[in-house]
Structures are given as structure tokens and as C-alpha cells.
Amino acid sequence: MGSVALLLALAGCAQDTSRAPTPARSDWSAWQGRWTGPEGTFLEIAKVGERYTITIQNLDGPSTFDGVATGDGIQFTRNGETELLHATDGAGTGMKWLQDKKDCLTVRPGEGFCRD
């Protein structure tokens, strides 16, 4: 009976690893500045108070969005859709022109920008 009690006590001390911990709210200030995409496109991020201004230059011209930091990146709304700007490498952008890059930000596959 003593060994059963010991097992139950040890089980109570075990950590629950079935759920990943919720990421802490992060400061994405290191992302400020310009990130380069293919064919003259770019992404520019500026921190304004607790929010971020995101300018995306695509082939149609520049558009500016208001973003907020989340645990996974910077969230913003574009054309009525919620987007999440998040860190990837070049392969994670889904763009062959950025394939070999290491330090990139991606909105969605096929829309990425890199610094290196």
C-alpha cells in the first residue's frame, strides 16, 4: 500500500506536458526598420507607443496598417482579414527569391521579406 501512495504522490508532482505553455506577450521592437522583398517590394515597421505601423510596398504601391503585438508576432487587419506577421527563414516565406535567406518575416506563404 505504501508504494501505491508513493506513486500517487509522485504523479501529483509531474508536469502536464499535454498542453504547450501560452507564449508571453513579446516585444517585437527588433523588427523595426525595412525588410526587403523581391522586385522592389518591401516591408517597413515602426513602433508608435504600444502599437506598430506596418507599411507594405507591393507591386500595386504602398499600403499602411496599424498592428498590435501578440505572442506570435504582429497582428494587423488588411482588406477585412486578420493577418499575422511572423518570423521565418527564407524557405518559410514560400518565395524562391528568398529561399537562401535566414532572417525573414512572413505575412502568408508567398508574401515575405528578409534582412540578410
N, C-alpha and C positions, 0 to 999 in steps of 0.2 A: 504494500500500500504506500510506503514511503517513496518508492521510485516513481509511482504514478503522480504523487503530489509534486515531486521534483520536476518531472516532465511538464506538468501543467504550469508550474511557476516559471520555468524557462520559456515555455511557449508564450506566456504573457509578456515577456521581455523582448521577444523577437519583433523586428520591424516589419511593417506591412509594406512589401515592395510591389504589390499588385497595381498600385497607382503611382504614377510619376508625380513628383512634387510640383506644385504650381510655381512657375518661374516668378522671381521677384520682378517688380517693375524696374526697368532698366533705363539708364541714361544713354541715349544714342548720340550724344554731342560729338563723339569722334567721327561721326558720319558727315558732319558739316563740310561744305565745300562742293566742288564739282567732281562728278563721276562721268566718264566718257563712254559713249556707246558707238556703234558703227555708223558710218555715213553721216557724220556731223551731228548725231543725236547726243544729248547729254541729260544728266540729272543734276540738279543743284539743290542742296539742303541748307537751310539757315534756321537756327533756333531763335525763337522770339518768345521770351518768358518761358512758360512751361510747354509751349506748343512749337511746332515746326512748320516752316514754309517750304513746300516742295515745288520746284519748277522742273517740268519735264519738257525738253525740246525734242519733238519728233519730226517727221518729215512734213507734217502739217503746220509746224510752228510751235511756239512755247505755250504752255498752259501751267497755271499756278494753283496749288491746292493747299489747304490747311490740314496739317497732320497732328496726331497725338501719339505719344509713346505708349507702347504696350509691352508685355513681357517678351514678345516675339519680334518686335520691330517697330515701324512707324505706320500707323493705320491712317488712311485718308479715303475720301469719297470722290469718285470720278464718274461722271455720267450716271449718277444714281446708284453706282455699285461700290461696295466697300472693298478697298484694295489694301494689301499689306506689303510694305517694302521691307524686305528681309535680306540678311547676309547669305551669300552663296560664294562659290568659286565660279570660274568661267563656264565649266561644264554645267553647273546648276542654272545658268541663265538660259540654256537651251539654244544658244546662238553660236554658230560655227566660228564667227569672227572673234568671239571672246573665249573660245574653248580652252586656251592655254593660260588664261589669267588666273590669279589667285585671290584677289581682294575685290569682290563684286557685290552689288546689290541688285536684287531682282524683284520686280513687281509681280510678274507672272511668266511662265515659260515663253520665251521669245521676246521678252522686254527686260533687258538687263544692262547694267552699266558697271564699269570697272575703273580702278585707280592704277593698277600696275600693268 
